[in-house]
Amino acid sequence: MPQVLIVREFSAPRELVFEAWTSESQLCHWFAPSGCQIRYRKFDFREGGEYHSCILTPDGKECWCRGEYRKIQQPELIEFTMAVSNAAMQPVEPQDVGMDPQWPRETIVTVFLEEIPTGTRLTLRQTVDEALAKRTGAHPSWLSMFDRLAERLN
């Protein structure tokens, strides 16, 4: 299965890295690429809980997303879906909102956190072709978000 694979190390305890994913107030500080902002209309961090978010780009474009938390094993695993949506939380076709027509309507993101002597190793997997993710900017967006997370944790 094609996938994005990103491994990043943070000089922070695993519990703190996990906690950064668990609340709207935490995510609003880092879960958008540099220069962008994120806001939530819904956030329910629990297995089966849903979220609905919007990333606002510097040029004013709104990128809506919805998803469900499928697995949460504190402090080592978070698995959630990411689906292209509109402001009303309805699913939409990626190309209808200006995305690459090859981008899937929904992907699954798995975040695994491992304790290491220098802090935490985060491994992210997303069910989308890595070349497509690099071409569309999704892959560099993850890297930018993890830079913001590292700054926040320090």
N, C-alpha and C positions, 0 to 999 in steps of 0.2 A: 504494500500500500504506500503510495507517495506521501511524504510527510516533511514538515519542517522540523528540524532538530537543532535546538540551541542549548548550549551548556554555558553557564555563567557562575562564577564564584563570587560570593559576598563575604566581607570580613565582619559578619554579624552572626549571632546565634540563630540556629534554625527556627526557634520559636518566634523571634522577631521578624524573620523573613516571612514565615507563615502568616503571622498576624497582619502583615502589610496587605495581604490579599483578602482579609476577612471583614472589612467594614468600608462603607461608602466614604467615610471621612478620610480613611487611609488611602484608598484608591484614587480619590480626587487629586492627590498630590503627585501621583506618578503614572497612573495607568492611561496615559495618552502620550504620543510622541512629543518631543521638545517643540515648544511654540504652540501646542494645541492645549485645549482644556477638555475635561470630561465632566459630565453631570449625569445624574441618575434620576429616573422617574420611578424606578422600582429597584429595591435591593433586598434580597432575602437569602443570606448566606447560610444555607443548610441543605442537606441532601434533599433534592426535589424542589428546592427554592428557586425562584426566578429572579432575573435582573433585566432591566431595560435601560440602556445608556445611550448617550449621544456624545460623540467627539466633535468638538467645534474647531475647525481649522483656522489658521490666521486670516485666510481670505473670506471667512464667514460661512464656509460650507459645513453642513451638518451631516454627520455619518452615524446613523442609528443602528443599534445592534440589540438583540435580545438573546437570552439564553437561559439554560437551566443548569444548576449544580447537580451533577450526577453522582459523584463520589467525593467525600471529604473524610480524610483520615489524618487528624491532627497529630503531630505537626509535619507529616511527610508527604501527603498527597492531596491534590485538588484536581478534579476533572469536571469540565463544564463544556457546554455547547456554546457556539457563537453563530448566530444566524442574522443575516441581513434583514432589517426591518424598516418600518417607517415610524413616524412620531406616535402613531396610534398603536404601536407594538404588533402590527400585522406583518407577516412575512412578505417580502417583495423579491423580485428577481434582481440579482446584482446589476445587470446592465440597465435596468430601469432607474437606478439611482447613480448612474455614471461609473459603475465599476466594470472591470474587465468581464466580458461575457463568459469567460472560462472559470471565473471564480465560483466556487460552490455556494449554494444557498445557505448551507450550514457546515461548520467544521466542529471537530471535537479537539479541545485543548486539554492536555494532561501536564500538570506541573508536579514534579517529584523533587523533594528537598532532602538532601543527605548531609549529615554532619561530617565535617572534615576538620582536621586540626586547626586550620586558619579561619574557620567559620562555617559557611554553608555552600554546598554545590547545588545549584538549581538546574534541573534538566526539563526543558519544555519541548513537547511534541504537539504538533498541530496537523490535523488530517487534511493537508493541502500540499500540492506539489511545491517543493522548495524553489524551483526555478520560477514558477508562477508567482510565488510569494515575494521573491526578490524583484521580479519585473514590476509588480503592482505596488511595491512599497510596504507591503505587510511585514516582510522579514526585517527590513531596516527599522520599521516602527517598533518591533519587539526590542531590537538592540537599543534604540533610543529610550524606550520605557525602562529597560533594565539599568541604563546609565542614570536615569532619574531616581530609580529605586535605590541604587547604590549611594547616591548623594543623600537621600533621605535617611538611610540607615546609618550613615557616618555621623 
